[in-house]
Amino acid sequence: MKEERETFDMVLYTDRLLLRAWSESDAESLYQYAKDLAVGPIAGWPPHKNIEESPDVIKNIFSGMECYAVCLKEDDLPLERLS
């Protein structure tokens, strides 16, 4: 039986940014960063080979309590991960 992870709805706002929970709809934004050979290894994971990897990472790794997507308020697209 697969363990269900807790989710949260809290959003933190600053003048320019918002910190919110990751959503599977963020997969394309995550992939754009995660495919970069200079990003993944520094963060401790291999670069994503294709976009199909990104929803799995969001669902199984980034979905924990205290793992936020850092987004610009103007477009709500993730810039990076904060945990």
Secondary structure as GFF3:
##gff-version 3
##sequence-region A 1 83
A	DSSP	beta_strand	12	13	.	.	.	ID=ss1
A	DSSP	beta_strand	17	21	.	.	.	ID=ss2
A	DSSP	three_ten_helix	24	26	.	.	.	ID=ss3
A	DSSP	alpha_helix	27	34	.	.	.	ID=ss4
A	DSSP	alpha_helix	40	43	.	.	.	ID=ss5
A	DSSP	alpha_helix	53	60	.	.	.	ID=ss6
A	DSSP	beta_strand	68	72	.	.	.	ID=ss7
A	DSSP	beta_strand	78	82	.	.	.	ID=ss8
###
